[in-house]
């Protein structure tokens, strides 16, 4: 049976005392009080009423008397003399003083030996037996108290081991949580980097489509320029023919070109210049787009390389963590 004793009035500091059928109130007080502490006594409180318990009271029987109401009773260690014990001590002191006076008044027998007188003290067999019984009872009480203290020490050691095990388990769980959070953060960073890479790929795809569109437009313009050049060549040939007077119905050319042919030639020449200028602008834009595409491709390659390095590092750390966990489990 375990008895809970509160060491102060605030009921925050307590201790548990193992109770055997031979445990007395004095044993409980000696177990609870600090080494070297002065007089203390045990008091029970039930429904606001406090009563000191005598030192020679048997605690096991006392607790059995309460029956089902034992849970309502609280026991407190009071760091002062017990009122009942102080009154009993006063009575004992008065009785001892009277006994000493009677002993002084009774003359003792003396034996003279070599001129020196020695007092003679005789003890009966019953007194010796009573003394031996008291000493045996004290030894048994001390042994019981020692057993109770050993049980208490064993109980406290078990509690300390459990607390250490729970603390070590809590530390392991905390470390595992920190590792999981670190790995989740790394995965988030890798996913963010992968998102950037995907976005860069999409942008590069858009740039490639735009470059292809510009290339097709450039080819169309190139064909138009070639057509215009052929038309210019034809008109130049016609102009030469007009100069030489080979065409029927026309007079020989005298150095000046007039009429609709000159207007057409002038228009074609202007159109050719405009198309050449447009082709140059489109060529410059196409070159810029190609440079931008090359730059984006280089960035994507660097990101892919970085992602692969991070994956390798994460895999290595996972392998190390699994190895450490297996070693700790062993």
C-alpha positions in Angstrom: 0.0 0.0 0.0 1.3 3.5 -0.9 0.5 6.5 1.3 0.7 10.0 -0.3 2.0 12.7 2.1 2.0 16.4 1.3 5.1 18.2 2.5 3.5 21.7 2.4 0.1 23.4 2.5 0.0 24.2 -1.2 -0.2 20.4 -2.1 2.4 20.8 -4.8 5.3 19.1 -3.1 4.5 15.5 -2.1 6.1 12.1 -1.5 4.8 8.6 -1.6 5.5 6.2 1.3 5.1 2.4 1.1 3.0 1.1 4.0 3.4 -2.4 5.5 1.3 -3.8 8.4 4.3 -3.0 10.8 4.7 0.6 9.7 4.1 3.2 12.4 3.5 6.9 12.2 7.1 7.6 13.4 8.4 5.6 10.4 6.4 7.7 8.0 7.6 10.9 9.6 11.3 9.8 9.5 10.8 8.8 5.8 9.4 12.2 4.8 11.4 14.7 6.7 14.7 16.0 5.6 18.0 14.7 7.2 18.9 16.8 10.2 15.4 18.4 10.4 13.9 19.0 13.9 10.7 17.8 15.3 7.8 17.0 12.9 4.5 15.2 13.1 2.0 13.7 10.7 -1.5 15.2 10.5 -4.6 14.0 8.7 -7.2 16.4 7.3 -10.8 15.3 6.5 -13.4 17.8 5.5 -11.5 20.7 6.9 -10.8 19.0 10.3 -7.2 18.4 11.1 -6.0 15.9 13.7 -2.4 14.9 14.6 -1.6 11.2 14.5 0.5 9.7 17.4 3.9 8.4 16.6 3.2 4.8 17.8 0.0 4.6 15.7 0.0 1.7 13.1 -0.7 3.3 9.8 -1.8 0.2 7.9 -4.6 -0.4 10.4 -5.4 3.3 10.5 -5.9 3.4 6.7 -8.0 0.2 6.8 -10.3 1.8 9.3 -11.2 4.6 6.9 -12.5 2.1 4.4 -14.0 3.7 1.2 -13.6 7.2 2.7 -9.8 6.9 2.6 -9.6 8.9 -0.7 -11.2 11.9 1.1 -8.4 12.0 3.7 -5.2 13.9 3.1 -2.1 13.5 5.1 0.3 16.5 5.8 3.8 16.6 7.3 3.8 19.5 9.8 7.2 20.9 10.6 6.6 21.4 14.3 6.0 19.4 17.5 2.8 17.4 17.8 0.5 18.9 20.5 -0.3 15.4 21.9 3.4 14.4 21.9 4.5 17.6 23.6 1.9 17.0 26.4 2.9 13.3 26.7 6.6 14.4 26.8 5.8 16.8 29.6 4.0 14.0 31.5 6.9 11.6 31.0 9.4 14.2 32.2 7.4 14.7 35.4 7.2 11.0 36.0 10.9 10.6 35.4 11.7 13.4 37.8 9.6 11.7 40.5 11.3 8.4 39.8 14.7 10.0 40.1 13.7 11.5 43.4 12.6 8.2 44.8 15.9 6.6 43.6 17.9 9.3 45.3 15.9 8.8 48.6 16.5 5.0 48.6 20.0 4.1 49.9 21.9 1.8 47.6 23.9 -1.2 48.7 27.6 -0.7 48.6 30.5 -3.2 48.5 33.8 -2.0 49.9 36.7 -3.4 48.0 40.2 -2.1 48.8 38.7 0.8 50.5 36.7 2.0 47.5 32.9 1.9 47.4 31.2 0.8 44.1 27.4 0.9 43.5 25.7 -2.4 42.8 23.0 -2.6 40.2 21.0 -5.7 39.9 18.6 -6.5 37.0 16.1 -9.2 37.1 15.6 -11.8 34.3 12.2 -10.2 33.3 13.8 -6.8 32.9 16.6 -8.2 30.8 14.0 -10.0 28.6 12.0 -6.9 28.3 15.1 -5.0 27.2 16.1 -7.6 24.7 12.5 -7.7 23.3 12.6 -3.9 23.0 15.9 -4.0 21.2 14.7 -6.8 19.0 11.6 -4.7 18.2 13.7 -1.7 17.4 15.9 -3.8 15.1 12.8 -5.2 13.3 11.4 -1.7 12.9 14.7 -0.5 11.5 14.8 -3.4 9.1 11.2 -2.7 8.0 12.1 0.9 7.6 15.2 0.0 5.6 13.1 -2.3 3.3 10.5 0.5 2.8 13.3 2.9 1.9 14.8 0.4 -0.5 11.4 0.0 -2.1 11.0 3.7 -2.3 14.5 4.1 -3.8 13.7 1.3 -6.4 10.5 3.0 -7.3 12.3 6.4 -7.7 14.9 4.8 -9.9 12.3 3.2 -12.1 10.6 6.6 -12.4 13.9 8.2 -13.3 14.6 5.5 -15.9 11.1 6.0 -17.4 11.6 9.8 -17.5 15.0 9.3 -19.2 13.6 6.9 -21.8 10.7 9.3 -22.5 13.1 12.2 -22.8 15.4 10.2 -25.2 12.4 9.2 -27.3 11.2 12.8 -27.4 14.6 14.0 -28.5 14.7 11.3 -31.2 11.2 12.4 -32.4 12.3 16.0 -32.4 15.3 15.2 -34.5 13.3 13.2 -36.9 10.8 16.0 -37.2 13.6 18.5 -37.9 15.0 16.2 -40.6 11.6 15.7 -42.2 11.1 19.5 -42.2 14.5 20.1 -43.7 13.8 17.5 -46.5 10.4 19.1 -47.1 12.0 22.5 -47.5 14.6 21.0 -49.9 11.8 19.4 -51.9 9.9 22.7 -52.0 13.1 24.5 -53.3 13.6 21.7 -55.9 10.0 22.0 -57.0 10.3 25.7 -57.3 13.4 25.4 -59.4 11.7 22.8 -61.6 8.8 25.2 -62.0 11.2 27.8 -63.2 12.8 25.4 -65.6 9.4 24.4 -67.0 8.5 28.1 -67.4 11.8 28.7 -69.2 11.1 25.7 -71.5 7.7 27.1 -72.3 9.2 30.5 -73.0 11.8 28.9 -75.2 9.1 27.0 -77.0 7.3 30.2 -77.6 10.5 31.9 -78.8 11.2 29.0 -81.1 7.7 29.2 -82.6 8.1 33.0 -83.1 11.5 32.5 -84.7 10.0 29.9 -87.1 7.2 32.4 -87.9 9.8 35.1 -88.6 11.8 32.6 -90.7 8.7 31.7 -92.8 7.9 35.4 -93.2 11.6 36.0 -94.2 11.3 33.3 -96.8 8.2 34.9 -98.2 9.8 38.2 -98.3 12.8 36.7 -99.9 10.7 35.1 -102.6 9.0 38.5 -103.1 12.4 40.2 -103.5 13.5 37.6 -106.0 10.3 38.1 -107.9 10.8 41.8 -107.8 14.4 41.4 -109.0 13.2 39.3 -111.9 10.7 41.9 -112.7 13.4 44.6 -112.5 15.6 42.5 -114.8 12.7 42.2 -117.3 12.0 45.9 -117.2 15.7 46.6 -117.5 15.8 44.3 -120.6 12.8 46.1 -122.0 14.5 49.4 -121.3 17.6 48.3 -123.1 15.4 47.2 -126.0 13.7 50.5 -126.0 17.1 52.2 -126.0 18.2 50.2 -129.0 14.9 50.6 -130.8 14.3 47.0 -131.3 10.7 47.1 -130.2 8.1 47.7 -133.0 6.0 50.7 -132.8 8.6 52.7 -130.7 11.1 55.3 -131.8 14.8 54.9 -130.9 15.7 56.0 -127.4 17.4 59.4 -127.4 18.8 59.2 -123.8 15.6 60.0 -121.8 13.1 57.5 -120.7 9.5 58.7 -120.5 6.1 57.3 -120.3 4.5 54.5 -118.2 7.7 52.4 -118.4 9.7 55.0 -116.5 7.0 55.3 -113.8 6.8 51.5 -113.5 10.6 51.3 -113.2 10.7 54.0 -110.6 8.0 52.4 -108.6 9.7 49.0 -108.7 13.0 50.5 -107.7 11.4 52.2 -104.6 9.6 49.0 -103.7 12.9 47.1 -104.0 14.5 49.6 -101.6 11.7 49.3 -99.1 11.7 45.5 -99.2 15.5 45.5 -98.8 15.1 47.7 -95.7 12.4 45.4 -94.3 14.5 42.4 -94.9 17.4 44.0 -93.1 15.2 44.8 -90.1 13.8 41.3 -90.0 17.3 39.9 -90.2 18.4 41.9 -87.3 15.3 40.9 -85.3 15.8 37.3 -86.2 19.4 37.5 -85.0 18.4 39.0 -81.7 15.8 36.2 -81.2 18.4 33.6 -82.0 20.8 35.1 -79.4 18.0 35.3 -76.8 17.1 31.6 -77.5 20.7 30.5 -77.1 20.9 32.4 -73.8 17.7 30.8 -72.5 19.0 27.3 -73.6 22.2 27.9 -71.7 20.2 28.9 -68.6 18.0 25.9 -68.9 21.0 23.6 -69.1 22.5 25.2 -66.0 19.2 24.8 -64.1 19.1 21.1 -65.2 22.6 20.6 -64.0 21.8 22.3 -60.6 18.7 20.1 -60.2 20.7 17.0 -60.8 23.3 18.0 -58.2 20.6 18.8 -55.7 18.9 15.4 -56.3 22.2 13.6 -55.8 22.9 15.5 -52.6 19.4 14.8 -51.3 19.7 11.1 -52.1 23.1 11.0 -50.3 21.7 12.7 -47.2 18.7 10.2 -47.2 21.1 7.3 -47.4 23.2 8.7 -44.5 20.0 9.4 -42.4 18.8 5.8 -43.0 22.2 4.5 -42.0 22.3 6.5 -38.8 18.7 5.4 -37.9 19.6 1.8 -38.4 22.8 2.2 -36.2 20.7 3.9 -33.4 18.1 1.1 -33.6 20.8 -1.5 -33.2 
